[in-house]
Amino acid sequence: MIIRLFSNLLPCLYVGYLLGLKRPKLASQIAKPLINYGVPLSVMGLLLKSGINWQLIEAFAIALLAIGLLVALIQGIPQFNNLMANRTLILGSAFGNSGYFGIPVALALLPSQALQFSIGYDLGATLLIWSIGPIVLAQSSTECTPSSCQANLGNRLIQSPATQGLIGAVLVQCTPWQTSVTTALWIPCKIVIILGLLIVGMRLSWLDPSKNKMLPHVLKVIQPSLLIKHVILPALMLIISISFGLPTLMRNALVLQAATPTAISVLLVAETNHKDQEVAASLVVISTLLALFTMPIWSIALL
């Protein structure tokens, strides 16, 4: 299973890395259309493939619970809160690359029946990051009044790529062409996932110290966030899964999704709001490299 995982991930990451060295701006050029068109298409195709059922909704709710609880713990425990130098670190600790990284991992390591649990987690995380993420970075707590935050949250939820994909999947399920549309979308879904992995690989070129003089300082800043993302969040998900008595397959899928590296969405949100781009980029890159070691360890621990 581990060999299958690396055979799925490493070629895309390596090709992306080579492309990033030759064309540093290519990732940004691909990212915008991928978000606007690829993410809704991917979410819709994956939902149609797995089916919208109670187990998917349960995984969706568990994801919201785990991420919300983690953020509350970071904010409520002084030792953690003091280490979070900016809000990008909080987002990077809570939100993983559950779509472009987690779905390939689920396909490589778990039975096909686990796909719906992985998609449920990804849907919940994607809705959260694209709804509250821009608000968190764009506004300070003093600027965000209850009415303005509610209005922004509503607009973000409506505009979220995940919401658009969810609406599309529900509409297609109400038509007699569900099977044919699902079959037609499956290959484009895989292409979107591959493009997402290529973008992550392109970001790996950021590790070159000769091009990034701030790298040593940034690495020190992001260490607490990396610990939370790769150890504490999946451990928290494991505790929640055991507490709720979730089936083994669902538990394994959710823990592996929680253990995914920092979402590239965090970087895209940071770039959009022109805040902490270097911190966000370093989180995505370093956590992706760490995940190549930590996710196999978590998969073995769950056996």
Protein Blocks (a to p, Z undefined) as FASTA:
>chain_A
ZZmmmmmmmmmmmmmmmmmmmmmmlmmmmmmmmmmmmmmmmmmmmmmmnopafklmmmmm
mmmmmmmmmmmmmmmmmklmmmmmbfklmmmmmpccfklmmmmmmmmmmcfklmmmmmmm
mmmmmmmmmmmmmmmmmpcfklmcfklmmmmmmmmmmmpmklmmmmmmmmmmmpcklmmm
mmmmmmmmmmmmmmmmmmmmmmmmmmpmklmmklmmmmmmmmmmmmmmmmmmmmmmmmmm
mmnopafklmmmmmmmmmpccdfklmmmmmmnopaklmmmmmmmmmmmmmmmmmmmmmmm
mZZ
